[in-house]
Amino acid sequence: MKRYLLILRMFLKARFIFKNPRKYDLVIFDNESISDFQNFIFNYDFFVLEVRIEKINKIYCTYKLLKYFFKYYKGNIMTAYLLSLIEIVSPKVILTNIDNSFKFSDLAKTLDNKINFVAVQNAARYNLKQFEHLYKKNINKSNFNERFYIPNFLCFGQFEIDDFKRYKIKIKNFFKIGSLRLANFFYYINANKIKLKKNSYDICLISEPAIGRDRYYGESNIEKGAADTVKFTIKFCMKHNMKLVFACKRDKKTNPKSFNIEMNFHKKYLTDNEFNYLLNNSLEKNKDGYSSYIAMLESKVVVARASTMLREYLAIGGKILSCNLTSTNIWDFPIQGICALKNCTYEEFEDRLLQIYLMSEKDYFSKLNKSNHYAVEYNKEVSTIEKLKEKIDSFITL
């Protein structure tokens, strides 16, 4: 019922267009993709396919579209409309970085024989374990992993290939290109001539609030486990007089409501002294959205539970500690050894983090069970942006 109300609201607010859009070689699936594509997308003439009901502000309504609509309608209005619009635009490539979108998979299942569907990975994908967990717990009545279909997946690295095959996700072609967001960060600092101040901080702690996760996953200590990683890090830095920088997930200025929810989560599990320490060492986000990356590269060690940034920093030669203190293996780090801990005491955490902090990078990387590029490919000489552009060009000219 809620979805039908959203559709009705969309029809009431949207502007109707009574002529067909022209043809484009490239379609961007979901306007949310544009920001990550900004450093190369200007090279192309493209059409943006809005797929979020709340973001659609114009609706095409033509005889040709209606003919396609009735051809494709099988109970889902949105899917039929998007398929019809794609048929009219007739692109060679549909590109997205919303790689976990079921709607993208739905469209690809129908039109894969005509169009190259390309998804770029934009974050560490713990979804596969999550959906498996929810299905086995009978929280989800079906296994959502079975809904995925990505014809061409431009992924972080070999881990994704192994993981998607392990869960039997339907992927036709894998291409390892690394992290686009990390590449965009390096593009940003080079374009703005920003000089990083190496070792400005001892520890960078990435915020990963687990609000409402206990109930969602049917577990008892996911929230506390996530909070304990923060608590342990604060205790470590206070005890050893280390300089901490805390990278918040939300921006206090642009999204104060979400920021307050995030900080209230941490406040719930910390003492007043610990919480004040966290606030005093919190990072203020910059308007360009790369402050967390700057803090990461200016720190000696990065700590988090499962953040994508852990994989990225490890790939470029940084030292990290992934600490999963939850009751589930969902957020276990893909590389084991010195870089990962699970269900440890504070004393074990302290001992491991101190080891990592004091050891050389050479010793650190010798104590990993896989290459530091296993989770994220990285080549200093060839940017992920260039790899992506090359792939798009090859698909357009097929």
N, C-alpha and C positions, 0 to 999 in steps of 0.2 A: 504493500500500500504506500509506504514511504517513497519508493522509487517512482510510482505513478504520479504522486504529488509533485515530485521534483520535475518530472517530464512536463506536467501541466504548467508548472511555474515557468519552465523554459519556454514553452509555446506562448505564454502570455507576455513575457518580457522581450523575446527575440524579434529581430527584424526579418521579415520574409523577403527573399530574393527570388524574383520570378524569371531568372535567366540562368543558364548553365555556366558554371565556372569554366575557364579555358583549360587546356591541357598543360601539364607540367611533367617534367622528367622525374622530379623529386618531390615526395610528400613527407612532411615531418608529422609523425603521429604524436599528438598531444603537445600543446604549447609549452608545457613544463620542460620539454626537451631543449627548447631554444637556448636557454642560458648556458648549458654545457656545450652547445655547438657553436657558440658565438664567435670563436676564434677562427673558424674556417667556413661557416655556412654562407658568408657573404659572397663566396665564389659561385654560388648556385642560385638559380631561379627556382623557387620552391613554393609549395602550397602547404599551409598549416591545417591539419585535420584535427579540429577540436573534438575531444572525446569525453571530456568531463561535463556532465549535464549543467553544472552550475556556472561553467565558463562559456557555454555556447550562447552567442549573442546575435547570430544570424542563421537562418534556416533556408536552404535552397528548396524551392518548390517549383518543379517543371514537369512537363508531360514525360520527358525522357527519364527523369529521376523516379517518377511514380511507376513507370513500367519496370524499372530495375527493382524498385522497392517490393512490388508484389511478387517478383521472381524470387527474391531472397528472404522474404518474410516467413519465418518459421517460429513465431511466438515472441521474438525479441525485436521491438521497434528500433532501438538504437543500432543494433548490429545490422539490420536491414538497411537503415538509412545510411550508415557509414559505408557499407559495401556498394550501395548505389552511387554515392558520391565519388568513391574511388573509381568505379567503372567509367564515370564521366570524365574525371581528371586524367585517367589513363596513364599513371606514372610508370616509370621503369623501376623505381626504387621507393619503398616506404621505410623510413628510418625513424628509430626511436631510441631514447636511452631509458625509457620506462620498461626495462627488460622483464620485469615481473608482472606485466599487465596481462590479465586474462583476456581482455578485449582484443589486444594485439594478436594473441594466439588464435582467437576466434576468427578474426579477419584473415589471418595467414592460412588457416585450414581450408578456407574457401577459395582464396585467390592466389595461392602459392604457385599454381601452374602458369599464371600470367605475369606475376610481378615478383621482384626480389624483395622479400621482407628481411630487414636487417635490424637487429637489436644490439645496442651497445651496453655492456654492463656498467651500472653506475654506482654500485655499492656491494659490499660483501653480502653474499646471498645465503643467509641462514634459513631462508624460507623452506628449503627442501626438508631439512630436519624438523622444522616447526610444523609443517603440514603432516609429516609422517607421525610426529608426536600427537598432534591433535586427533588424527584419525585412529591411532591405536588406543587413545584414551576415550574414544567414542564421543569426543566433543564435537568433531566434524563427522557427519554421517558418510561422507565420501572423502577419498584422498585427493586433495586439490592438486597434487603433483601431476595427476593424470590429465589435467586441463591444459598444461603448458604445451605449446608447440612453437618452436623458433626455427625457421629455416636456416638463418645465418646469424650465428651468435658471436659477436666480437667481444671476447671475454678477457678478464684480467690475466689469466695464466693457466698453467697445467692443472692446478688444483680444481678449478671449475670444470674442466673437461672430465677429470676423474670423478668428481662429485656428482655431476649431472648424469654420467653414465651409471654410477652406483645406484642412483634413484630412478634409473630408467626414464629420464626425461626425454621427450621427443625433440631432438636437435638434429637437423640434417648436416650442418657444417659448423665447425668450430674454427675460430681464428683468434690467436693470442695476440692482443695488441697492448696490454697494460691498462693503466688507469687514466682515463681521459681527464678526470678532475685534477689529478696530480699534474698532468701535462699542462692543463690550463693554469694551474698555480705557477709553474715555472715560466710560462708565457707571460703571466701577469707581472712577476717580479722583474723579468728581463725588460719588458716594455716600459715599466715604470722606474727602472734603474734602482730598484730597492736592494740595499746591501743587508744581508742577514748578519746578525751579531751572534756568532757561534758561541755556544755554551753560556748564554745569558741566564739560563735556568738549569737547575740540576735535574728536576723532574717535571715533566708535562703530564698532567692528568686529564684524560678526556672524559667528559660527562656522558654517562649513559643511563639516565633514569629509567627505571623499570616500572613505571606507574601502571597499576592494575594488572600486572603480568601474572600474579599468583592465581587469580580467578580465571584469567584467560587460558592459561596452560594447565589448570587443574593441579597445581603444585603448591607447596607451602612456604618455600623460602627463596623464590626467585627475586623478589623485591629486596629482601634483606641481604641476599647474596650480592646483588649489584651494589647496594649501599655499602657493604663491608669492604669492597675494593677501594672505595673512596675513603672510608674510615681508616683502613690500614695504611693507605698512602699518606694521609694527613699525619697519623701517628709517627710514621717513619720520618717524614720531613721535619716535624717538630723535634723529635728525639735527636736526630743527627744534624740539626741546624742547616737543613738544605733548602735551597730556594725553589719554591713550588710555583707553577703557573697552572691554573685550572681553566680549561677550555670549555665554556658552557655550550650547550647545544642550541639554545635560543638566544636571540638578541634582546636585551633589556629595553632598548629604545624603540625598535620597530615592532616587537612582539611581546609587550610587557606581560600580558596575561599568561602566555605559554612559559615565559621566563619565570614568573612567580610560581607556576605549577611545578616546574622543574626544580627550583630552589626549595620549595616546600617539601618535595620528596626527600631531598638530602637532609633538610632540617629535622625531619621526622626521625632519622636514624643517628644523628650526630648530637654530641653534647653542645651546649652553648659555646664553649670555648673552641671546639672543633669547627662548628659552623661559622663562627666569626673569623676564624683563621682561613676557612675556605673562601668566604666573601672577600677578605682582604687580599687574597691572592688570585682572585678571579680575573679573567681576561675580558677586557671590553672589546667587543667585536668592531671591526672596521666596516665601512659602507660597502666595500668590494667583496666581503664574505670570505676573505682568505686569512683572517687573523689566527685561526686555529692552526693552519698550515705553517704560518710564520713562527708561532710559538713552538710547534713541533720541531721545526728545523733549528730553532735556537736553544733546544734542550739536549741534555746529555742522554736522558732515558725517557721514553714515553710509556706510560702505564694506562691500561684500560682493560675492560672485560673482553670485548670482541670488536671494537671499532674498526672500520675499514682503514682508518689512518694507521693502525698498527701494521697492517700488511704493506701499506705504501711506504712507511718509514723504514721498515725492514728491507724492502726491495731496493731502496736507494742507499743502503749501508748504515742505517741507524740502529741503535740498540733499543729493544722494546721488552716489556713484560706483559703478557696477556694473563690475567688472573680471573678465572671463572670460579666463583664461590657459590654458584647456584647448585641446586640438586639435580640438574639435568646436563646432558652432554651437548645440548643444542649449540651452545656458544663455545665449545672447545676450539682452540686455535688449530688451524690446518697444519702448522709446523710445530713439532714438539722438540723438547730438549731444554736448554737453558732459558728459552724465551717464554715458556708457558708453565703455569701452575694451576692446579685444580683442587678445590676443597681443602685448602691448607690452613694452618693456624697462623696467627700473626707472626710468631717467631720464625716459622718457615718462610713466610713472605719477606720478612725483614732480612733474613739470611740470604735469600735469593736476589733480592733487589740490590743489596749491598755488594754481592758478588758481581752482578752485572755492571753496576756503577763503577767499580774499581778496575775491572778487567779491560784489557785492550780490545779493540774491535776485532782484531785477528783471532784472539782467543775466543771471543764471544761467538763468532760465526763458525768456528771449528766445533762448537758444542750444539749445533742445530742438527736435527736428523734429516733435513732436506736443504736444498739450496734456498738462499734467501729470496730467489726469484720464483720459487715454486708457486706462491700464492698470487704474486703480481709480477709480470714481466716488466723489466726496465732496461732501457738502453739510452745512455746519456747522449749518444750521437744521433739517434733517430727518435723523434718525438712521437708519442701516441697520436697526436693531432695529424701528423703527416701519414702515419699508418692508416688512420681512419679515412682521410681524404683519398688516399690511393685505393682503398677498398671500395669506396663509394663510386669513384670514377670507373673502376673495373666493372662494377655491377651496372652502371648506366650504359656502358658501351657493349655489354653482352648482347 
